[in-house]
């Protein structure tokens, strides 16, 4: 396992697996500012591409659609409509 410490994360990944540290750090900066929170510690980020527990996006999307009965786009649209009505 490879460990790469960054400012807000500790990335843990399999040798040869790539982590987009700069992108994750930039998103973290945005999210913390937007939410107005201060996380108490670094985030442990585990990424293992060859893990038997990982699944491709297509697999995750298929499982979601089979479980929920909506496509991801339909679910997002319904969620946004619900948010609009509840505010």
WODAKA-V761992 format. One record per residue. N is the residue number from 1. RES is the residue in three letters. SS is DSSP state (2 for helix, 1 for strand, 0 for the rest). OMEGA is omega in radians with two decimals (999 if undefined). BURIAL is + if it has 9 or more other C-alpha atoms within 8 Angstrom, else -. Layout:
BEGIN
n={N:N}
res={RES:RES}
ss={SS:SS}
omega={OMEGA:OMEGA}
burial={BURIAL:BURIAL}
END
This chain:
BEGIN
n={1:2:3:4:5:6:7:8:9:10:11:12:13:14:15:16:17:18:19:20:21:22:23:24:25:26:27:28:29:30:31:32:33:34:35:36:37:38:39:40:41:42:43:44:45:46:47:48:49:50:51:52:53:54:55:56:57:58:59:60:61:62:63:64:65:66:67:68:69:70:71:72:73:74:75:76:77:78:79:80:81:82:83:84:85:86:87}
res={UNK:UNK:UNK:UNK:UNK:UNK:UNK:UNK:UNK:UNK:UNK:UNK:UNK:UNK:UNK:UNK:UNK:UNK:UNK:UNK:UNK:UNK:UNK:UNK:UNK:UNK:UNK:UNK:UNK:UNK:UNK:UNK:UNK:UNK:UNK:UNK:UNK:UNK:UNK:UNK:UNK:UNK:UNK:UNK:UNK:UNK:UNK:UNK:UNK:UNK:UNK:UNK:UNK:UNK:UNK:UNK:UNK:UNK:UNK:UNK:UNK:UNK:UNK:UNK:UNK:UNK:UNK:UNK:UNK:UNK:UNK:UNK:UNK:UNK:UNK:UNK:UNK:UNK:UNK:UNK:UNK:UNK:UNK:UNK:UNK:UNK:UNK}
ss={0:1:1:1:1:0:0:0:1:1:1:1:1:0:0:0:0:0:0:0:2:2:2:2:2:2:2:2:2:2:2:2:2:2:2:0:0:0:0:0:0:0:1:1:1:1:1:0:0:0:0:0:0:0:0:0:2:2:2:2:2:2:2:2:2:2:2:2:0:0:0:2:2:2:2:2:2:2:2:2:2:2:2:2:2:2:0}
omega={3.12:3.08:3.13:3.13:3.06:-3.10:-3.06:-3.08:2.84:-3.10:3.10:-3.08:3.09:3.08:3.13:3.11:-3.06:3.08:3.13:-3.04:-3.10:3.13:3.13:3.12:3.14:3.12:3.12:3.13:3.13:-3.06:3.14:3.10:-3.12:-3.09:-3.13:-3.13:3.05:3.13:-3.07:-3.11:3.08:3.13:3.03:-3.07:-3.12:3.11:3.14:-3.06:-3.06:-3.14:3.09:-3.13:3.13:3.14:3.12:3.10:3.14:3.12:3.14:3.13:-3.14:3.12:3.12:-3.10:3.13:-3.11:-3.04:-3.12:3.10:3.00:3.13:3.13:3.11:3.13:3.12:3.13:3.12:3.13:3.13:3.07:3.13:3.10:-3.13:-3.13:-3.07:-3.13:999}
burial={-:-:-:-:-:+:-:+:+:+:+:+:+:+:-:-:+:-:-:-:-:-:-:-:+:-:-:+:-:-:-:+:-:-:-:-:-:-:-:-:-:+:-:-:-:-:+:+:-:-:-:-:-:-:-:-:-:-:-:+:+:-:-:+:+:-:-:-:-:+:+:+:-:-:+:-:-:-:-:-:-:-:-:-:-:-:-}
END
